[in-house]
Amino acid sequence: MSERAELARIVAVQEDIVTIESPLEGGPPLVKNEVIYILPQRLADGRQERLKAEVLRVKGRQAVAQVFESTRAIGIGDPVEQSGQMLSVTLGPGLLGQVYDGLQNPLEGLAIGFGNFLPRGVDLPALDPTAKWSFVPQVETGARLRPGDTLGTVQEGRFTHKIMVPFGERDEVTVTWIQQGTFTVDVPVARIKDARGHERSLTLAQEWPVRKALPEQLLRRRTSQRLFPEEPLITGQRLIDTFFPIARGGTGCIPGPFGAARPCCRA
């Protein structure tokens, strides 16, 4: 069976929701919250669009996914690539001063590369891969650290970024190598080894799934802290402040049908 035949495929399309079906054999299982890429028919100029979507629910060999872009020209039978990863955000030096869309694409980079009319299937790195940052280690080779402990720091203006042992590590790790200098966000600056002998390199940037909470072990050790909103967000609009109060730093849902000017409220 060819690689293309082993891909999952579109079996239904309804607005921005698609139903996909995995092959009978040879393909990876569909997983909830996994990022997938839909491959519609090639454009007239030969380009292949890759439309990002997220799996919402899985039932047997079929899954329902939400497409983050226009579903125009998506058809039954179009192949689907599975990334094997959850929808994640990139954290690291270079975040400050950036303006992103909902998928962490930098808007300035989109405007420079594609103008005011953005084509589908565009995915830019969240952090500038060419910018260099000065990394200062805070530990030495041989140090034993726990998830959330600081490996070193990077100064971005007045803000000090802490480069930490990834939160996803289960146990203590040993620093087998670390270096000081000026690097881009994708250059390894340290290596760690866990209790099982597995070794991995670390860069200045790390990714974290947006739907995954911080591990409870970090909260118990007070390595991290969950902050809850305590103050109201004063908008100056009596309709909102009186009948629909929102906490500052919290999350609000603005209900209403199409054409009800919900974006005006969000702005």
QUITALIN-V114407 format. One record per pair of residues at least 6 apart in sequence whose C-alpha atoms are under 7 Angstrom apart, sorted by the first residue. I is the first residue (numbers start at 1). GAP is how many residues later the second one is. D is the distance in Angstrom with one decimal. If there is no record, write none. Layout:
BEGIN
i->I gap->GAP d->D
i->I gap->GAP d->D
END
This chain:
BEGIN
i->6 gap->17 d->6.0
i->6 gap->20 d->5.9
i->6 gap->21 d->5.3
i->7 gap->15 d->6.9
i->7 gap->16 d->6.7
i->7 gap->20 d->6.3
i->7 gap->72 d->6.0
i->7 gap->73 d->6.0
i->7 gap->74 d->6.4
i->8 gap->12 d->6.5
i->8 gap->13 d->5.4
i->8 gap->14 d->4.2
i->8 gap->15 d->5.8
i->8 gap->71 d->5.9
i->8 gap->72 d->5.2
i->9 gap->11 d->5.4
i->9 gap->12 d->5.5
i->9 gap->13 d->6.6
i->9 gap->68 d->5.3
i->9 gap->69 d->5.5
i->9 gap->70 d->4.5
i->9 gap->71 d->5.4
i->10 gap->8 d->6.9
i->10 gap->9 d->5.9
i->10 gap->10 d->4.4
i->10 gap->11 d->6.5
i->10 gap->66 d->5.2
i->10 gap->67 d->5.0
i->10 gap->68 d->5.4
i->10 gap->69 d->6.5
i->11 gap->8 d->5.6
i->11 gap->9 d->5.5
i->11 gap->10 d->6.6
i->11 gap->65 d->5.1
i->11 gap->66 d->6.2
i->12 gap->6 d->5.6
i->12 gap->7 d->4.9
i->12 gap->64 d->6.2
i->13 gap->6 d->6.4
i->15 gap->56 d->6.8
i->16 gap->50 d->5.8
i->16 gap->51 d->5.3
i->16 gap->54 d->6.9
i->16 gap->55 d->6.0
i->17 gap->47 d->6.9
i->17 gap->48 d->5.8
i->17 gap->49 d->4.7
i->17 gap->50 d->6.2
i->18 gap->46 d->5.8
i->18 gap->47 d->5.4
i->18 gap->48 d->6.5
i->19 gap->43 d->6.8
i->19 gap->44 d->5.7
i->19 gap->45 d->4.6
i->19 gap->46 d->6.3
i->20 gap->42 d->5.6
i->20 gap->43 d->5.4
i->20 gap->44 d->6.4
i->21 gap->40 d->5.5
i->21 gap->41 d->4.3
i->21 gap->42 d->6.4
i->22 gap->39 d->5.4
i->22 gap->40 d->6.4
i->30 gap->28 d->6.8
i->30 gap->33 d->6.9
i->31 gap->27 d->6.8
i->32 gap->23 d->5.2
i->32 gap->24 d->5.8
i->32 gap->25 d->5.4
i->32 gap->26 d->6.2
i->33 gap->21 d->5.7
i->33 gap->22 d->4.8
i->33 gap->23 d->5.9
i->33 gap->53 d->5.6
i->33 gap->54 d->6.9
i->34 gap->20 d->5.7
i->34 gap->21 d->5.4
i->34 gap->50 d->6.2
i->34 gap->51 d->5.5
i->34 gap->52 d->4.5
i->34 gap->53 d->6.6
i->35 gap->17 d->6.9
i->35 gap->18 d->5.8
i->35 gap->19 d->4.7
i->35 gap->20 d->6.6
i->35 gap->47 d->6.7
i->35 gap->48 d->5.8
i->35 gap->50 d->5.9
i->35 gap->51 d->5.6
i->35 gap->52 d->5.8
i->36 gap->16 d->5.9
i->36 gap->17 d->5.3
i->36 gap->18 d->6.1
i->36 gap->44 d->6.7
i->36 gap->45 d->5.6
i->36 gap->46 d->4.6
i->36 gap->47 d->5.7
i->37 gap->13 d->5.4
i->37 gap->14 d->5.1
i->37 gap->15 d->4.7
i->37 gap->16 d->6.1
i->37 gap->43 d->5.6
i->37 gap->44 d->5.0
i->37 gap->45 d->6.5
i->38 gap->12 d->5.6
i->38 gap->13 d->5.0
i->38 gap->14 d->6.6
i->38 gap->41 d->6.3
i->38 gap->42 d->4.6
i->38 gap->43 d->6.4
i->39 gap->9 d->6.9
i->39 gap->10 d->6.0
i->39 gap->11 d->5.2
i->39 gap->12 d->6.7
i->39 gap->39 d->6.2
i->39 gap->40 d->5.6
i->39 gap->41 d->6.0
i->40 gap->9 d->6.6
i->40 gap->33 d->6.7
i->40 gap->34 d->5.3
i->40 gap->38 d->5.6
i->42 gap->6 d->4.9
i->42 gap->7 d->7.0
i->49 gap->71 d->6.9
i->49 gap->72 d->5.2
i->50 gap->71 d->4.9
i->51 gap->18 d->6.7
i->51 gap->69 d->6.9
i->51 gap->70 d->4.9
i->52 gap->15 d->6.1
i->52 gap->16 d->6.0
i->53 gap->12 d->6.2
i->53 gap->13 d->5.3
i->53 gap->14 d->4.1
i->53 gap->15 d->5.6
i->54 gap->11 d->5.3
i->54 gap->12 d->5.4
i->54 gap->13 d->6.7
i->55 gap->8 d->6.6
i->55 gap->9 d->5.9
i->55 gap->10 d->4.1
i->55 gap->11 d->6.5
i->56 gap->8 d->5.6
i->56 gap->9 d->5.1
i->56 gap->10 d->6.8
i->57 gap->6 d->5.7
i->57 gap->7 d->5.5
i->58 gap->6 d->6.5
i->69 gap->51 d->6.7
i->86 gap->123 d->5.8
i->87 gap->122 d->5.6
i->87 gap->123 d->6.2
i->88 gap->119 d->6.1
i->88 gap->120 d->5.2
i->88 gap->121 d->3.9
i->88 gap->122 d->5.2
i->89 gap->15 d->7.0
i->89 gap->118 d->5.5
i->89 gap->119 d->5.6
i->89 gap->120 d->6.4
i->89 gap->121 d->6.4
i->90 gap->36 d->6.5
i->90 gap->115 d->6.6
i->90 gap->116 d->5.8
i->90 gap->117 d->4.5
i->90 gap->118 d->6.7
i->91 gap->114 d->5.6
i->91 gap->115 d->5.4
i->91 gap->116 d->6.0
i->92 gap->112 d->6.0
i->92 gap->113 d->4.4
i->92 gap->114 d->6.5
i->93 gap->63 d->6.7
i->93 gap->68 d->6.7
i->94 gap->33 d->5.8
i->94 gap->34 d->6.9
i->95 gap->32 d->6.7
i->98 gap->8 d->6.6
i->99 gap->7 d->5.8
i->99 gap->8 d->5.9
i->100 gap->6 d->4.5
i->100 gap->7 d->5.4
i->101 gap->6 d->6.5
i->104 gap->22 d->5.7
i->105 gap->18 d->6.5
i->105 gap->19 d->5.5
i->105 gap->20 d->6.7
i->105 gap->21 d->5.6
i->106 gap->20 d->6.1
i->129 gap->55 d->6.2
i->129 gap->56 d->6.3
i->129 gap->57 d->7.0
i->130 gap->54 d->6.2
i->131 gap->53 d->5.7
i->132 gap->50 d->6.0
i->132 gap->51 d->4.9
i->132 gap->52 d->4.4
i->133 gap->21 d->6.7
i->133 gap->49 d->5.2
i->133 gap->50 d->5.4
i->133 gap->51 d->6.2
i->134 gap->20 d->5.8
i->134 gap->47 d->5.6
i->134 gap->48 d->4.2
i->134 gap->49 d->6.5
i->135 gap->17 d->6.7
i->135 gap->18 d->5.9
i->135 gap->19 d->5.0
i->135 gap->45 d->5.7
i->135 gap->46 d->5.5
i->135 gap->47 d->6.0
i->136 gap->16 d->5.4
i->136 gap->17 d->5.4
i->136 gap->18 d->6.5
i->136 gap->44 d->5.5
i->137 gap->14 d->6.0
i->137 gap->15 d->4.0
i->137 gap->16 d->6.5
i->137 gap->43 d->6.1
i->138 gap->13 d->5.6
i->138 gap->14 d->4.6
i->139 gap->12 d->5.9
i->141 gap->34 d->5.3
i->141 gap->35 d->5.4
i->141 gap->36 d->5.4
i->141 gap->37 d->6.4
i->142 gap->32 d->5.9
i->142 gap->33 d->5.1
i->142 gap->34 d->5.8
i->143 gap->31 d->5.7
i->143 gap->32 d->5.4
i->144 gap->28 d->6.5
i->144 gap->29 d->5.6
i->144 gap->30 d->4.6
i->144 gap->31 d->6.5
i->145 gap->27 d->5.5
i->145 gap->28 d->5.4
i->145 gap->29 d->6.4
i->146 gap->19 d->6.9
i->146 gap->25 d->6.4
i->146 gap->26 d->4.6
i->146 gap->27 d->6.3
i->147 gap->18 d->5.0
i->147 gap->19 d->5.7
i->147 gap->20 d->4.9
i->147 gap->22 d->5.7
i->148 gap->16 d->5.4
i->148 gap->17 d->5.2
i->148 gap->18 d->6.3
i->148 gap->19 d->5.6
i->148 gap->75 d->6.3
i->149 gap->15 d->5.4
i->149 gap->16 d->5.6
i->150 gap->12 d->6.0
i->150 gap->13 d->5.8
i->150 gap->14 d->4.3
i->150 gap->15 d->6.4
i->151 gap->12 d->5.6
i->151 gap->13 d->5.3
i->151 gap->14 d->6.6
i->152 gap->10 d->6.1
i->152 gap->11 d->5.3
i->153 gap->7 d->6.5
i->153 gap->8 d->5.5
i->153 gap->9 d->4.7
i->153 gap->10 d->5.7
i->154 gap->6 d->5.8
i->154 gap->7 d->5.0
i->154 gap->8 d->6.6
i->155 gap->6 d->6.1
i->163 gap->41 d->6.3
i->172 gap->22 d->6.5
i->173 gap->19 d->6.1
i->173 gap->20 d->5.4
i->173 gap->21 d->4.5
i->173 gap->22 d->6.6
i->174 gap->18 d->5.4
i->174 gap->19 d->5.2
i->174 gap->20 d->6.4
i->175 gap->16 d->6.0
i->175 gap->17 d->4.5
i->175 gap->18 d->6.6
i->176 gap->15 d->5.6
i->176 gap->16 d->5.5
i->176 gap->17 d->6.8
i->177 gap->13 d->5.3
i->177 gap->14 d->5.2
i->178 gap->11 d->5.7
i->178 gap->12 d->4.1
i->178 gap->13 d->6.5
i->179 gap->10 d->5.6
i->179 gap->11 d->6.4
i->185 gap->18 d->6.1
i->185 gap->19 d->4.9
i->185 gap->20 d->5.5
i->186 gap->17 d->5.7
i->186 gap->18 d->6.8
i->186 gap->19 d->6.8
i->187 gap->16 d->5.6
i->188 gap->13 d->5.8
i->188 gap->14 d->5.3
i->188 gap->15 d->4.4
i->189 gap->13 d->6.1
i->189 gap->14 d->5.4
i->190 gap->11 d->5.8
i->190 gap->12 d->5.3
i->191 gap->8 d->6.8
i->191 gap->9 d->5.6
i->191 gap->10 d->4.3
i->191 gap->11 d->5.9
i->192 gap->7 d->5.6
i->192 gap->8 d->5.7
i->192 gap->9 d->6.6
i->193 gap->6 d->4.2
i->193 gap->7 d->6.6
i->218 gap->6 d->5.6
i->219 gap->6 d->6.1
i->229 gap->18 d->6.0
i->229 gap->19 d->6.1
i->229 gap->20 d->5.7
i->229 gap->21 d->5.8
i->230 gap->17 d->6.9
i->231 gap->16 d->5.8
i->231 gap->17 d->5.6
i->232 gap->14 d->6.0
i->232 gap->15 d->4.3
i->232 gap->16 d->5.2
i->233 gap->13 d->5.6
i->233 gap->14 d->5.2
i->233 gap->15 d->4.4
i->234 gap->7 d->6.4
i->235 gap->6 d->6.6
i->246 gap->6 d->6.2
i->254 gap->8 d->6.6
i->256 gap->6 d->6.9
END
